[in-house]
């Protein structure tokens, strides 16, 4: 259903949400994705995930790109913005709708809580209700995948999650939907990101197969936590990265990944050269010229 870019041997991506500048937590994910691409002699792309417009901070996208450049992280193709791809998302949504693979739902988040969606509206919205959101009909069966950091994983999405939303009540397309389309369109072969998205992987792989895509290899790195044990995030007012001391920021993220000291990394270029070699060794990546 989605025409994919022909995949190279390795195409990775870093996909920040422009709700604010990068912080220490987001740098860990960016660093891991960048190192993995470089260790594989692959491509590293940047995608600005600005589909959730209420959370977008004006100018944050340009700040993020500037931070990456200040840290010596250079993308291999022009960055893309999700907001420029709305026609693609709409076309895929309409195709799924035409084939009866999505349905309207009148349930509220409060009614469902944190449980799996019970299928209340699967056969039609109950009388007196209006369609609020649109859900994808999740096929039955267990989803298996091997995470390159976390090990083997499995989930019965239909039982544990249920039919999930691909178009929200506010009319915006859901992250779980657009990220799959984006990865297919860009020919992404490897996704390296934070462990908070580990549980999203089975949903995304199922939907990707539905859209005739090939699920990428996955690697989820540990999250950076604040002093209260919460994930370091923009919502929790995490401080922006210090790009005036780039090596200090890079070393801090490197240590969080559990990697050894890099005594010979006295410059940004030297850091990336040494870090790439160490990353390849840790993950048993054969580096080819």
Protein Blocks (a to p, Z undefined) as FASTA:
>chain_A
ZZcddddfbdcdddddffbccdfklmmmmmmmmmmmmmnopacdddddfkbmmlpcghkl
mmmmmmmmmnopacfbdcddfklmmmmmmmmmmmmmmnopaccdfbdfklnmmadcehlm
mnopcehiacfbdcddddedddddddfklopcdddfklmnopadfbdfkopacfklmmmm
mmmmnopabdcddfklmmmmmmmmmmmmmnopacdddddddddddfkopacdfklopacd
dfklmmlmmmmmmmmnopacdfklmbfklmmmmmmmmmmmmnopacdZZ
